[in-house]
Amino acid sequence: MSTDPQEQARILSEALPHMQQYDEEIVVVKYGGHAMGEESLARDFAKDIVLLEQTAINPVVVHGGGPQIAAMLKKLGIKSEFAAGLRITDEATVEIVEMVLAGSINKQIVSHINAAGGKAVGLCGKDGNMVQAKKVTRTVIDPDSNIEKVVDLGFVGEPDKVDLTILNQIIGREMIPVLAPVATSAQGGTFNVNADTFAGAIAGALKAKRLLLLTDVPGVLDKSKKLIPQLSIADARKLIADGTISGGMIPKVETCIYALDQGVEGVVIMDGKVPHAVLLELLTDHGLGTLVHR
């Protein structure tokens, strides 16, 4: 369906105030493994990111890859377990994680952005010691005994230090960084980092205007499963406490709160499977998903 020229001009003029709001600002976009499913959506996402860069916005892409890692582990016959929502990552698994995240997925996104006319640079947290992580352990309740136990997650880390040297060389120079959530340890080892957490640490260090968490749900839902358009930090904490926010949404909202505490202006949890989701959120009056703000 083609749009007539006058309608196209009207749409562009309505985007102007939004472009001005984000002029020269940094927007970190976490592109989730579940949001990357279809080829057409991946190409639309790449076009959206290039359009942002062309309108003097500075996008930084952080990607996940959980489903793709799971598929590769299955293909290679490596069993993988989860605890508290995080993949238990042994030595064999971390090699596959690094190969899939920093290799195939990263370069595929870079290729799509370059094909759309951008200049993407694929990196991971190990490059230039960008993200140094520390080991994560989790306390879980044993379903049989109902007793708490500490689970060793192996090579799973959470960001401890962020060095912006490389990103500062790239951002604002017509290049688009695409980051895989693989980090280094203080001893030079490899850590698998949750992509939301990684994106929150990057956005916080960069003092980004926006952090967009693209996932496979519309945003934060209330008890009747309706979308909540906006939440303050206090609101978010109440909804976690009363059980409205539960399961996998808890770490996402905790990432929002962390990023806001670090100086990010606003964080949006949104459905990345909606065509042109990034443009709908940033450059239209309607927005998309749930905005978490201070």
Rosetta blueprint (number, residue, H / E / L):
1 M L
2 S L
3 T L
4 D L
5 P H
6 Q H
7 E H
8 Q H
9 A H
10 R H
11 I H
12 L H
13 S H
14 E H
15 A H
16 L H
17 P H
18 H H
19 M H
20 Q H
21 Q H
22 Y L
23 D L
24 E L
25 E L
26 I E
27 V E
28 V E
29 V E
30 K E
31 Y E
32 G L
33 G H
34 H H
35 A H
36 M H
37 G L
38 E L
39 E H
40 S H
41 L H
42 A H
43 R H
44 D H
45 F H
46 A H
47 K H
48 D H
49 I H
50 V H
51 L H
52 L H
53 E H
54 Q H
55 T L
56 A L
57 I L
58 N E
59 P E
60 V E
61 V E
62 V E
63 H E
64 G L
65 G L
66 G H
67 P H
68 Q H
69 I H
70 A H
71 A H
72 M H
73 L H
74 K H
75 K H
76 L L
77 G L
78 I L
79 K L
80 S L
81 E L
82 F E
83 A E
84 A L
85 G L
86 L E
87 R E
88 I L
89 T E
90 D L
91 E H
92 A H
93 T H
94 V H
95 E H
96 I H
97 V H
98 E H
99 M H
100 V H
101 L H
102 A H
103 G H
104 S H
105 I H
106 N H
107 K H
108 Q H
109 I H
110 V H
111 S H
112 H H
113 I H
114 N H
115 A H
116 A L
117 G L
118 G L
119 K L
120 A E
121 V E
122 G E
123 L E
124 C E
125 G L
126 K L
127 D H
128 G H
129 N H
130 M L
131 V E
132 Q E
133 A E
134 K E
135 K E
136 V E
137 T E
138 R E
139 T E
140 V E
141 I E
142 D L
143 P L
144 D L
145 S L
146 N L
147 I L
148 E E
149 K E
150 V E
151 V E
152 D E
153 L E
154 G E
155 F E
156 V E
157 G E
158 E E
159 P E
160 D E
161 K E
162 V E
163 D L
164 L L
165 T H
166 I H
167 L H
168 N H
169 Q H
170 I H
171 I L
172 G L
173 R L
174 E L
175 M L
176 I E
177 P E
178 V E
179 L E
180 A E
181 P L
182 V E
183 A E
184 T E
185 S L
186 A L
187 Q L
188 G L
189 G L
190 T E
191 F E
192 N E
193 V E
194 N L
195 A H
196 D H
197 T H
198 F H
199 A H
200 G H
201 A H
202 I H
203 A H
204 G H
205 A H
206 L H
207 K L
208 A L
209 K L
210 R E
211 L E
212 L E
213 L E
214 L E
215 T E
216 D L
217 V L
218 P L
219 G L
220 V L
221 L E
222 D L
223 K L
224 S L
225 K L
226 K L
227 L E
228 I L
229 P L
230 Q E
231 L E
232 S E
233 I H
234 A H
235 D H
236 A H
237 R H
238 K H
239 L H
240 I H
241 A H
242 D L
243 G L
244 T L
245 I L
246 S L
247 G L
248 G L
249 M H
250 I H
251 P H
252 K H
253 V H
254 E H
255 T H
256 C H
257 I H
258 Y H
259 A H
260 L H
261 D H
262 Q L
263 G L
264 V L
265 E L
266 G E
267 V E
268 V E
269 I E
270 M E
271 D E
272 G L
273 K L
274 V L
275 P L
276 H L
277 A H
278 V H
279 L H
280 L H
281 E H
282 L H
283 L H
284 T L
285 D L
286 H L
287 G L
288 L L
289 G L
290 T E
291 L E
292 V E
293 H E
294 R L
